[in-house]
Amino acid sequence: MIRFATIFAVCTALPALADTVVATGTIRAKAILGPEDIMVKDIDVDGAFRSPLDVIGLEARVVLYPGRPIKLGDLGAPAIVTRNQMVTLVYTSGALMIATDARALERGGVGDWVRVMNQSSRTTVSGQIQKDGTVHVKP
């Protein structure tokens, strides 16, 4: 019984290693990650990507350095709206739908919330970018 307790105590005291995705070289912000840009190391870092499949095809939001773990906030969906780009701003409520021109004040990808300026009223509102590049505001 003592042996089991000793072995259990020693095994649970050791840190568990896990797969963590790291950059193979310096990756600039706004670059789309491919398989050649990443590798997996056997280290445990909280808040880092674990699987290469979760990273490939995403865009770097910050500069990534070689050998450093890639954190969840470092990557995002590839941008489809750029700053100062003209977009369609859409508001829907039930059967009512209003669409107008707006200027994007931020860069973002599908699902990101960005600020846009309504061109006719010059009002700044926040909306979510859709797959078709439109920005939808909520009531």
JOSUL-V421564 format. One record per helix or strand. SS is the DSSP state (a for helix, b for strand). FROM is the first residue (numbers start at 1). TO is the last residue. If there is no record, write none. Layout:
ss:from:to
SS:FROM:TO
SS:FROM:TO
//
This chain:
ss:from:to
a:2:13
b:19:23
b:27:27
b:32:32
a:35:37
b:38:42
b:48:48
a:52:54
b:59:60
b:64:64
b:66:66
b:69:69
b:71:71
a:72:74
b:75:76
b:79:81
b:86:93
b:96:104
b:108:109
b:113:118
b:124:129
b:135:137
//
